[in-house]
Amino acid sequence: MYKNLRRVAVLLFLLSVAPALPASAKKRNKTREQEKEISESTPAILWRNPGNIAARDLFYGAGGKGHQPHTRFRFIKEDDSGTNPKFVIQDENGVKWKVKLGPEAQPEIVASRLVWAMGYFTDEDYVVSLLRVEGMRRLNRGQNLVSADGSMRNARLERYLKTEKRIGRWRWRQNRFSGTRELNGLRVLMALINNWDLKDGNNSIYEENPPEDSRGRELHYVVSDLGASFGSTGAGWSHGGSRGNLRAYAHSRFIRKITSRYVDFATPTRPALIYIFNPKQLTIHWRLRWIGKHVPRSDVQWISRLLGQLSPEQIREAFRAAGYPPEQVEPFAQILQERIAELTRL
């Protein structure tokens, strides 16, 4: 019965892909044209040596304690992009923040801490356990997550940086770092945290030009949306099971195959069969499965050596930073530690 259902799903998928290909090709060509406009003379960076990983603060992450959100906020506007409720606020110091609500808010905090600890660039994200916003307006999405008094729980706040400008996006399959150990290490990290939503639209190229930095202008390649993590290995029947779900993460498969040359990971896997009724999303996620496959074993070993420098307490701090209760912090951290140990044994 299940095999027959899978055959039907594959057939429907193939039928759905055919008409979608021309539009998809046009979109890819447009992306390539945008990327060509980015100056080739500007240094492009995906990874920078993190130095002493054991000394990195996984509670505050990339922004550190000094950049954490303040106490007073006012509403600016709603952001209709993506699938999760988002809006922009400003604090009493004039700093703008993008607020994300829903099931992606907490896992994104943990994921950003781990990715940053390994030397990759991430947004400056924080969780505010109880957020109150002056002038809060009714949201088109996520209003059910706002209490009657206008407060919200476990909201993720992403800091807007004046020295940073998003100038485009990068593609997993073809980019300046294709074939490098740094890009392959990032593929391993995505499998480690079960980040299955690896579509190119979740990747950003930021132009960085910090005035106090002698390095000058740089292009930072960032996975800017890490919210679909710590749940199932693919798009599930519901958001609740595929993001920040301890049970789903605990029961998911991590490594599928190991050879002398490469390692295959389970994430990202095919989406749930219900996606046959959403051909566009089915096509997108079906094509992502290669990202977790055939990762060179030597590159897996390289990133595993970096991961092995994290202490159990640092890992716990990342989950505490996301506002997970103590009864979830320990099991989440334990699973992650076991996965890292599995990598270091390769």
N, C-alpha and C positions, 0 to 999 in steps of 0.2 A: 504493500500500500504506500509506504513512504517513498520507495524508489519510483513508483509511478507518479507520485506527486512531484518529485524532483524533476522527472522527465518533462512533465507539463510545465513546470516553472522555467526550465531551461528553454523550452520551445517558445513560451511566451516572451521570455527575455530576448531571444534572438529576433523575434518578430518586432519587438519594441525598439531594438537597437537600429534596425535598418533605416527607418525614417528619421532617426535622431542624428545619424552620422553627419549629414551635410551641415547642419546647424552647429554641431559640436566641432567640426573641422574649422568652420568660420571663426568660432570663438577662440580656438587654439591659435589660428593665424593672427588674430587681433592681439592676443597676448604676446606672441613673438615680436610683433611690430612695436609694442609698448616697451618690451625689454631691450630692443635694439636702440631705442632712444636714450637708454641709460649709458652714460659715458663709460667706455671701456678703460679709460685712463684712471678712473676712480677705484681705489682698493676695495675689493669685495671680500667680506669676511663672514664665514659661517661659524667658526670656532676659534676661541682664543684660550691659550693655556691657563687653566684656572689656578695654577700654583698649588698652595697647600689646601687641598680639598677638605681635609680633616678640620680645618679652622673656619670653614665657611658656615655662615649663620643661615640655617634653613628655616628658621622661624620667620625672619623678616625678608629673606630672599634678595633679589637683585637691587631693590630700592633701599634696603637697609632700614634700620630703625628711624633714621632721620627723615625719610620720605613717607612714613606711614600717614594715613589720613588723619585730619584734625577732627574737630567735634561739631562744627556748624556747617551746614550745607544748604544750598538753595537750588531749586529745580531750574534747569536750562531748557532741555528739549528731550523728546523721546527719539530713540534710534530704532528704526524699523528693519535694519539689516539682520541677516542670520535668522535663526529659528528660536532663539531664546529672548525673553523680555530684556530690553536694554534702554537706558536713558542716560543723559549727561547732567552732571551736577557741578557746582563750584563751591569750594570751601572758603572760609573767612580770609584766607591768604591769597585768594584769586586763582588757586590751582584748580584746574578742571579734572574731573574723573568720569570715566564711563562705568556705570553700574550694570552688572549682569545679575539677574535673578534666575531661580529655577535650579534644576538638577545638575547643571554644569558648573555652578559657581564654586562649590567646594573642591571637586576633583581638579579643577583648573589651577587652584592655588598650589596643591601638592605637586602636580605635574610641573608647574613653572619652577618650583624650588629645586626639583631633582634635575631638570634639564639645565638650569642655570649653574648648579653645583658642578656639572660636568664640563663647563666651559662654553656652553652655547648661549646665545642671546635670547632673552625673554622680556616680556613686558613687566612693568613694576606693578604687581598685583597684591592686593590685601583683602582679607575678609573682615567685614564689620559685623559683629554678632547681632547688634541691634542698631539699625540705621534709621535716623529721622531726618526728613528733608523739608525745609521750609518751602511753602508754595507748591507742594506736591500736587500734580494734576492727575486726573484719571488716565490710566494707561490703556492703549488699544490692546496690548498683550500683557498678561501677567498681573492684571488688577487683582486677581484672587490671592496673590502673594503679598498684597499690601493690606495691612490692618486698618481698621476703621479710623484710628488716630494718625494714619499716614506712615506708620513705621514698618520696617521690613527686617526679617531675620536672615542672618548668614548671606549678606549681599557681598558680591565680589566687586571691588573697586580697582579699576585700572587707571593709573596716573597718565595724564597727558604731559609729555615732555616738550619744552620749548626748543630744545636742541635736536628734536627728532621730527622727521617728515616722511610720511609714507609715500613712496613714489611708484610703487608697483607691486607685483607679486611674482613669486618664482615657482617653477614647476618641479615636481619630484623627478620626473623622467629625464628632463634635459635642463641642466643649469651649469653654472661655472664650476661646480664641485663634483660633477658626475664622476663616479669611480673612485673617489677619494675615501680614505679611511674615516674622515670626519663626517662625510655624508652617510656612510654606511653605519657609523657609530650612532648617528641620529636615528636611523632606521631601527637599530636595536633598542634604543630608548623608547621609541613609540610602541614596540612590541612589549617591552618590559612593563609599561603602564597601561597596556591595552587601549591605546589611543587608535581607534578604528576610523575616525572621521578625518582622513588624510587627503581630502580633496585640495587641489591647488589653491582654491579660494581662501583657504585657511593659512596660507603662507604669505608673508609680507617682506618687502624690501624697504628698509628704512634708510633714509639719508641722515647720517649722524654728523654733526659738526659742533661738538662741545667747545665753547670758547676757552675753557681752561685747559684743554687737552692739546698737547703739542703735536699729536698725530694728525690733526686736521680732518678733512672730510673723508668719511668712509661710508660704504654701503654694507649694512648689516642684514644678513639673511636670517629670518626668524619664522618659526612656527608660531603664529600669533594667536591661534585658537587651539587650546589644549583641553577643552572642557569635556570632550567625549572620552574620558579616561576612567580607569579603575572600575570597570564594569565588565560587560561581555566583550567578545573579540570582534563583534560586528554590529551593525545596526539591528536592534532588536524589535520586539513587538511593541515595546513602550520605552519612553525616555528613562523611566525610573530604573529599569533593569540594565540599561546599557551605559550608564554613567554613574560613577560614585556608588556602586552597589556592592557591598561587601560579599554577599552570597554569590553573586555572579562572578566577581573577580576571583574568589576562592575556588570556584568550580571550573574556571576556564582553563584551557590548555595554553601552555607557554611555548615550548619548543616542539615542533613536529618531526624534524629530521636533522640528523647530524652526519656529515660525511667528513672525509679528510680535507676537503676543499671549502665547503660552505655549510651554512646552517639555515634551516627553514623555520620560521616562526609562525604561530597561529594567527597573529594579528597583522593586518586586518583580514578577516574572513568574509565570506559572502553574507549579504544581508538576509534577514528573516524572509520567509516565503511571502509574507504579506506585501512585500515591496513589488510583487508582480503587478500590483494595481497602481504603482507609481513608477512607470517606465524610466523616467528621467533619473530619479534617485537610484533605481536599481542599476542602471547603466553606469552611473558615476562610481558607485561603491563596488560593483563587480570588477571594474578596471583597476581598483586600488590594490588588489590582492598581491600583485607582484612585489610591492614594497617590502613585505615581510619574507620574501623568498630569496634563496640563493645569496645570502649575505656572506661575503668571504669570511672564512673562519678566523683568519689572522686579524681582520678588523673587529670581529666580535671579541676576540681576546684582548685587543687594545682597549676598547671601551670597558670591558669587564675589569681590567686592571684599575681604571679610574673609579669605577663604581665600588670596587673592593676597598677603597680608602674611606668610604662613608662609615661612620659609626652607627650602631643601632639607635643611639640617642638622637643623632642628627635626623635619621629617618622618622623617628617619632615626632620630632619637632615640626617636620613638614606637615604631618597630619594634624598636629595641634594647631598650627597656623591657619589651617582651613576650618577650624571650629568643630572638628569631629569630636564626639564625646569619648571619654576614656575607654568605654567598653568597645569602641570601634578602632581607636587609635592602635591599640596593641595588636589585634589580629591583622589589620591592614599592614602594619609595619612588619609583622612576622612573615606574611606572604611575600612582601617585597624583598625582604632579606633572604628568603629561601630561593627566590628567583635569581638574585645576584650571586648567591653561592653556586647555583646551578651553572651560571655563566662562567664563573671563575674556575670551575672544574674542567672546562673545555681544553 
